[in-house]
Amino acid sequence: MSSLPDFTKSWQATLQWQPTPEQQTLFQQLFQAILMGNQQMNLTRITEPTEFWEKHLWDALSGLAPWLSLESPPDWLPSQLSLRAIDIGTGAGIPGFPAAIALPDWHITLLDATQKKVRFLQELAQTISLNQVKAIADRAEFLAHQPSHREQYDVAMLRAVGSAATCAEYALPLLKLGGIAILYRGQWSDEDSQQLDRVAARLGGQLVDVRSWQTPITQGMRHCLYLQKQRITSEDFPRAAGIPAKTPLTA
């Protein structure tokens, strides 16, 4: 049975946070469960322990660094501890499951369009006793027009989902006023930020922060973008299923 490496020093050096022994055990259980699930369905190509730690666990929590280390919180950070978050296009449950382990006061919804994956994720949440996690089989374009979900979330996480403009259109309608969308990206530029900020404005949001990271093992560049919901999003958004991905909004 493969075991995750102990990268306690790397956690601390990069994110000013480190898991407790209980959290480390949950990370290990999550890793093993995803490896098992991978035998039945395509969850992830990343199965080597060190690569899984860096490209799934560390990468997921890099976007949550503002909540993990509260020594100098940014002014846009939602102040309460118990937040309602949604992981849009969750796939193997990442970043949602790592977020639930690192921030146990959060209530997290995992959203994926594939029913089989969602059943697996729901069972996994129960198996490792992450009772604050639930999984829903739906599309963001539909879910964001349901009153029980529209403007109900404090945080939306989007990783490996689509273009930044597409992600913004999925996320901002689901956020409360003041809520934050976290977009995980690779390469990113100031020009990209200007374009995204103009798109976000059409959706009632603003790009309030961009954080760059160098991955601790492979030294790759990653960026986390933070959009804040500042005005009510028009009912026109998100557009019909498939359109945000095929025809992303432009400024």
HELIX and SHEET records of a PDB file:
HELIX    1   1 THR A    8  LEU A   15  1                                   8    
HELIX    2   2 PRO A   21  ASN A   38  1                                  18    
HELIX    3   3 PRO A   49  PHE A   52  1                                   4    
HELIX    4   4 TRP A   53  TRP A   58  3                                   6    
HELIX    5   5 ASP A   59  SER A   62  1                                   4    
HELIX    6   6 ALA A   65  LEU A   68  1                                   4    
HELIX    7   7 GLY A   96  ALA A  102  1                                   7    
HELIX    8   8 GLN A  115  THR A  127  1                                  13    
HELIX    9   9 ALA A  140  LEU A  143  1                                   4    
HELIX   10  10 ALA A  164  ALA A  171  1                                   8    
HELIX   11  11 LEU A  172  LEU A  174  5                                   3    
HELIX   12  12 ASP A  190  ARG A  202  1                                  13    
HELIX   13  13 ILE A  243  LYS A  246  1                                   4    
SHEET    1   A 7 VAL A 133  ALA A 137  0                                        
SHEET    2   A 7 HIS A 107  ASP A 112  1                                        
SHEET    3   A 7 ARG A  84  ILE A  88  1                                        
SHEET    4   A 7 TYR A 153  ARG A 159  1                                        
SHEET    5   A 7 LEU A 175  ARG A 185  1                                        
SHEET    6   A 7 MET A 221  LYS A 229 -1                                        
SHEET    7   A 7 GLY A 205  GLN A 214 -1                                        
END                                                                             
